Amino acid sequence: MVGTIGGATTTSATQGASNRASVSREQFLKILVTELSSQNPMDPIDNTQFLNQLVGLQSLEQTAALTDSLRTFEQFMQMSSASSLIGKKVKGVNAAGQSVEGKVSKVVLDKGQIELLVGDKKLPMSGIQEILPDAP
C-alpha cells in the first residue's frame, strides 16, 4: 500500500509475522504428524512434552508479531521525524558518497529505507550531516 501524507510517501510492509509464523506452524505440524505416526504405541509421547512444543510454537509466533510491530513503529517514528524536515534546508552525503545540499521537497520510503528528496537527489536519513536554519 502506498500513500502520501503531507508530502511524505509511505508504504506498508509486505511480509508480516503471520507469513513467517504460518511457515513455522506448517513445519511444526509436519514434524508433529511424523512424530505421532511413527511413535511406539507402547511408549506414546508424553503430554507435557507435547504441550511444551505447542507453547514454544506460540511463543515463536508472538515474538515474530512483536518484532513486526516494533519495526512498523520504528519506521513510523522515522517517517515522522523525516516529514518534519520538509521545506527545511539540509546538508549531507547520499548513498553514492555525493555531497547533497538543499531544501527537502518530500520524504519517500524506498525498500524499507526512509529518504529525503533534495532537488533531484535522494538523501538517506542516516546521511544527514546538518540541518541549516532558514535564510532571513
Backbone as CSV, one residue per row, in Angstrom:
resi,resn,N_x,N_y,N_z,CA_x,CA_y,CA_z,C_x,C_y,C_z
1,MET,0.840,-1.166,0.000,0.000,0.000,0.000,0.882,1.224,0.000
2,VAL,0.598,2.210,-0.855,1.362,3.437,-0.936,0.418,4.596,-0.674
3,GLY,0.850,5.545,0.124,0.034,6.712,0.419,0.917,7.918,0.618
4,THR,0.341,9.117,0.538,1.085,10.336,0.741,0.440,11.125,1.851
5,ILE,1.266,11.539,2.809,0.794,12.335,3.925,1.690,13.551,4.022
6,GLY,1.146,14.741,3.754,1.922,15.971,3.886,3.206,15.953,3.084
7,GLY,3.182,15.397,1.892,4.368,15.340,1.055,5.250,14.135,1.350
8,ALA,4.893,13.324,2.325,5.685,12.140,2.669,5.000,10.909,2.120
9,THR,5.725,10.096,1.376,5.181,8.881,0.792,5.460,7.714,1.720
10,THR,4.440,6.874,1.979,4.603,5.735,2.874,4.167,4.463,2.171
11,THR,4.764,3.344,2.568,4.320,2.029,2.083,4.247,1.090,3.264
12,SER,3.358,0.106,3.173,3.238,-0.860,4.269,4.185,-2.017,4.030
13,ALA,4.551,-2.700,5.105,5.453,-3.846,4.999,4.758,-4.968,4.251
14,THR,5.525,-5.674,3.427,4.916,-6.739,2.618,4.952,-8.092,3.307
15,GLN,5.932,-8.298,4.188,5.993,-9.604,4.853,5.771,-9.381,6.337
16,GLY,4.752,-10.035,6.867,4.423,-9.865,8.275,4.709,-11.108,9.069
17,ALA,4.434,-10.985,10.344,4.663,-12.108,11.259,3.795,-13.298,10.889
18,SER,2.595,-13.036,10.398,1.705,-14.148,10.067,2.284,-15.013,8.957
19,ASN,2.983,-14.396,7.983,3.606,-15.184,6.917,4.700,-16.074,7.473
20,ARG,5.577,-15.500,8.314,6.662,-16.298,8.892,6.104,-17.347,9.836
21,ALA,5.099,-16.950,10.631,4.529,-17.883,11.605,3.816,-19.032,10.914
22,SER,3.143,-18.780,9.792,2.438,-19.858,9.109,3.416,-20.882,8.559
23,VAL,4.569,-20.437,8.106,5.584,-21.384,7.650,6.053,-22.202,8.836
24,SER,6.321,-21.558,9.954,6.768,-22.269,11.150,5.701,-23.245,11.628
25,ARG,4.439,-22.819,11.568,3.330,-23.675,12.003,3.237,-24.900,11.100
26,GLU,3.369,-24.687,9.791,3.307,-25.811,8.845,4.450,-26.791,9.102
27,GLN,5.643,-26.269,9.304,6.787,-27.136,9.579,6.577,-27.901,10.883
28,PHE,6.082,-27.190,11.894,5.834,-27.823,13.190,4.815,-28.943,13.048
29,LEU,3.737,-28.695,12.328,2.689,-29.711,12.161,3.200,-30.929,11.397
30,LYS,4.049,-30.719,10.395,4.629,-31.849,9.660,5.471,-32.719,10.591
31,ILE,6.279,-32.059,11.393,7.120,-32.800,12.338,6.260,-33.541,13.354
32,LEU,5.228,-32.854,13.851,4.344,-33.458,14.843,3.620,-34.675,14.275
33,VAL,3.093,-34.571,13.066,2.395,-35.695,12.435,3.360,-36.859,12.233
34,THR,4.567,-36.561,11.773,5.572,-37.605,11.578,5.904,-38.273,12.910
35,GLU,6.065,-37.437,13.932,6.385,-37.961,15.262,5.260,-38.840,15.801
36,LEU,4.011,-38.380,15.639,2.870,-39.145,16.158,2.652,-40.440,15.376
37,SER,2.857,-40.379,14.057,2.614,-41.584,13.251,3.710,-42.630,13.427
38,SER,4.892,-42.216,13.830,5.967,-43.196,13.971,6.317,-43.493,15.434
39,GLN,5.469,-43.027,16.345,5.757,-43.304,17.758,5.424,-44.748,18.120
40,ASN,6.033,-45.206,19.147,5.824,-46.558,19.663,4.502,-46.572,20.433
41,PRO,3.512,-47.392,20.042,2.230,-47.420,20.750,2.376,-47.836,22.218
42,MET,3.448,-48.563,22.532,3.667,-48.981,23.912,4.309,-47.870,24.758
43,ASP,4.857,-46.840,24.047,5.517,-45.725,24.743,5.144,-44.423,24.024
44,PRO,3.876,-43.984,24.156,3.432,-42.790,23.426,4.109,-41.509,23.948
45,ILE,3.967,-40.463,23.155,4.561,-39.167,23.501,3.998,-38.664,24.831
46,ASP,4.864,-38.062,25.607,4.493,-37.509,26.903,3.659,-36.238,26.683
47,ASN,2.525,-36.122,27.382,1.658,-34.942,27.239,2.382,-33.653,27.591
48,THR,3.226,-33.694,28.593,3.974,-32.498,28.993,4.906,-32.049,27.878
49,GLN,5.572,-32.990,27.273,6.477,-32.683,26.168,5.689,-32.100,24.994
50,PHE,4.559,-32.681,24.692,3.704,-32.205,23.608,3.244,-30.770,23.874
51,LEU,2.787,-30.492,25.105,2.348,-29.140,25.462,3.505,-28.146,25.420
52,ASN,4.682,-28.558,25.835,5.853,-27.678,25.771,6.166,-27.289,24.329
53,GLN,6.008,-28.226,23.411,6.238,-27.927,21.996,5.213,-26.921,21.475
54,LEU,3.948,-27.099,21.868,2.910,-26.158,21.442,3.156,-24.761,22.007
55,VAL,3.546,-24.684,23.267,3.842,-23.394,23.897,5.034,-22.735,23.200
56,GLY,6.032,-23.514,22.851,7.195,-22.984,22.130,6.802,-22.392,20.790
57,LEU,5.915,-23.064,20.078,5.446,-22.561,18.794,4.680,-21.259,18.978
58,GLN,3.807,-21.212,19.961,3.027,-19.996,20.222,3.954,-18.843,20.606
59,SER,4.957,-19.110,21.389,5.929,-18.089,21.794,6.677,-17.549,20.580
60,LEU,7.051,-18.429,19.671,7.729,-18.025,18.445,6.847,-17.105,17.611
61,GLU,5.572,-17.458,17.468,4.636,-16.638,16.698,4.447,-15.257,17.331
62,GLN,4.330,-15.222,18.663,4.143,-13.944,19.349,5.389,-13.069,19.236
63,THR,6.557,-13.672,19.314,7.801,-12.918,19.170,7.913,-12.323,17.764
64,ALA,7.540,-13.095,16.757,7.578,-12.593,15.376,6.602,-11.433,15.200
65,ALA,5.417,-11.532,15.774,4.431,-10.454,15.679,4.922,-9.205,16.398
66,LEU,5.532,-9.366,17.550,6.059,-8.230,18.305,7.196,-7.557,17.536
67,THR,8.052,-8.349,16.942,9.151,-7.799,16.140,8.612,-6.969,14.988
68,ASP,7.597,-7.472,14.299,6.994,-6.714,13.200,6.365,-5.421,13.691
69,SER,5.702,-5.478,14.839,5.085,-4.269,15.395,6.141,-3.230,15.735
70,LEU,7.243,-3.660,16.303,8.320,-2.726,16.647,8.960,-2.122,15.398
71,ARG,9.128,-2.929,14.356,9.679,-2.400,13.098,8.743,-1.356,12.494
72,THR,7.451,-1.646,12.523,6.468,-0.707,11.989,6.484,0.586,12.788
73,PHE,6.554,0.479,14.105,6.599,1.665,14.963,7.869,2.476,14.709
74,GLU,9.000,1.796,14.587,10.264,2.480,14.314,10.191,3.225,12.979
75,GLN,9.636,2.572,11.976,9.509,3.193,10.664,8.576,4.412,10.722
76,PHE,7.499,4.302,11.482,6.578,5.417,11.660,7.289,6.599,12.319
77,MET,8.079,6.327,13.347,8.799,7.398,14.041,9.831,8.052,13.125
78,GLN,10.530,7.255,12.340,11.500,7.805,11.393,10.796,8.650,10.327
79,MET,9.641,8.176,9.863,8.885,8.925,8.867,8.401,10.245,9.460
80,SER,7.974,10.211,10.699,7.519,11.421,11.372,8.664,12.430,11.495
81,SER,9.830,11.956,11.899,10.999,12.840,12.010,11.387,13.400,10.647
82,ALA,11.390,12.540,9.648,11.773,12.970,8.304,10.781,13.983,7.743
83,SER,9.496,13.767,7.977,8.494,14.688,7.418,8.590,16.076,8.048
84,SER,9.143,16.168,9.259,9.319,17.485,9.878,10.411,18.292,9.174
85,LEU,11.194,17.634,8.315,12.256,18.319,7.577,11.792,18.863,6.226
86,ILE,10.557,18.562,5.827,10.049,19.066,4.552,10.051,20.593,4.591
87,GLY,10.674,21.194,3.566,10.773,22.647,3.486,12.022,23.206,4.162
88,LYS,12.750,22.363,4.881,13.976,22.794,5.558,15.183,22.539,4.670
89,LYS,16.244,23.298,4.912,17.477,23.119,4.164,18.374,22.152,4.936
90,VAL,18.858,21.134,4.232,19.724,20.136,4.850,21.005,19.975,4.048
91,LYS,21.989,19.392,4.716,23.271,19.126,4.074,23.682,17.726,4.506
92,GLY,24.190,16.930,3.542,24.593,15.572,3.879,25.253,14.863,2.722
93,VAL,25.405,13.545,2.900,26.049,12.704,1.893,25.090,11.575,1.536
94,ASN,24.836,11.389,0.224,23.920,10.317,-0.194,24.637,8.970,-0.252
95,ALA,23.917,7.939,-0.645,24.451,6.572,-0.674,25.623,6.420,-1.637
96,ALA,25.679,7.275,-2.674,26.771,7.216,-3.649,27.987,8.015,-3.187
97,GLY,27.901,8.629,-1.994,29.013,9.405,-1.465,29.053,10.840,-1.956
98,GLN,28.007,11.271,-2.666,27.960,12.638,-3.185,27.430,13.589,-2.120
99,SER,27.982,14.793,-2.106,27.501,15.826,-1.192,26.166,16.353,-1.718
100,VAL,25.192,16.455,-0.805,23.854,16.915,-1.175,23.492,18.070,-0.239
101,GLU,23.023,19.162,-0.830,22.594,20.308,-0.028,21.413,20.964,-0.718
102,GLY,20.402,21.296,0.057,19.236,21.964,-0.496,18.020,21.764,0.373
103,LYS,16.885,22.217,-0.168,15.619,22.123,0.546,14.977,20.757,0.326
104,VAL,14.434,20.206,1.378,13.749,18.914,1.307,12.363,19.149,0.707
105,SER,12.076,18.468,-0.403,10.771,18.648,-1.053,9.772,17.558,-0.653
106,LYS,10.283,16.365,-0.361,9.389,15.293,0.103,10.192,14.177,0.722
107,VAL,9.488,13.272,1.368,10.084,12.121,2.040,9.511,10.872,1.401
108,VAL,10.389,9.897,1.094,9.924,8.657,0.477,10.441,7.452,1.259
109,LEU,9.689,6.390,1.212,10.096,5.110,1.794,10.430,4.209,0.614
110,ASP,11.719,3.891,0.462,12.178,3.108,-0.672,12.924,1.873,-0.159
111,LYS,12.350,0.700,-0.402,12.945,-0.574,0.025,13.227,-0.586,1.523
112,GLY,12.276,-0.070,2.283,12.396,-0.084,3.735,13.253,1.020,4.319
113,GLN,13.821,1.877,3.477,14.670,2.964,3.962,14.003,4.307,3.677
114,ILE,13.989,5.159,4.691,13.389,6.482,4.546,14.439,7.421,3.977
115,GLU,14.053,8.102,2.904,14.970,9.022,2.233,14.293,10.358,1.990
116,LEU,15.105,11.416,2.037,14.632,12.762,1.752,14.916,13.059,0.290
117,LEU,14.014,13.737,-0.377,14.251,14.164,-1.746,14.709,15.617,-1.678
118,VAL,15.962,15.845,-2.056,16.583,17.174,-2.039,16.958,17.487,-3.479
119,GLY,16.211,18.406,-4.092,16.393,18.643,-5.517,16.000,17.392,-6.267
120,ASP,16.937,16.855,-7.056,16.661,15.602,-7.775,17.436,14.424,-7.172
121,LYS,17.990,14.629,-5.976,18.787,13.581,-5.328,18.104,13.078,-4.067
122,LYS,18.310,11.785,-3.799,17.793,11.189,-2.562,18.891,11.218,-1.504
123,LEU,18.488,11.551,-0.285,19.411,11.606,0.839,18.843,10.758,1.962
124,PRO,19.541,9.651,2.322,19.025,8.834,3.419,19.102,9.612,4.735
125,MET,18.200,9.311,5.655,18.199,9.982,6.955,19.557,9.831,7.633
126,SER,20.182,8.679,7.477,21.480,8.438,8.105,22.591,9.282,7.487
127,GLY,22.339,9.870,6.304,23.345,10.687,5.628,23.283,12.166,5.965
128,ILE,22.297,12.580,6.773,22.177,13.994,7.123,23.332,14.386,8.044
129,GLN,24.021,15.459,7.663,25.107,15.979,8.484,24.720,17.278,9.179
130,GLU,23.872,18.070,8.526,23.446,19.344,9.099,22.014,19.652,8.695
131,ILE,21.305,20.302,9.605,20.016,20.890,9.286,20.238,22.391,9.441
132,LEU,20.161,23.096,8.327,20.522,24.505,8.298,19.336,25.406,8.608
133,PRO,19.584,26.558,9.254,18.481,27.473,9.551,17.967,28.117,8.272
134,ASP,16.708,28.497,8.303,16.112,29.179,7.161,16.808,30.529,6.966
135,ALA,17.036,30.903,5.709,17.656,32.195,5.411,16.667,33.322,5.694
136,PRO,17.136,34.446,6.259,16.229,35.546,6.583,15.668,36.234,5.357
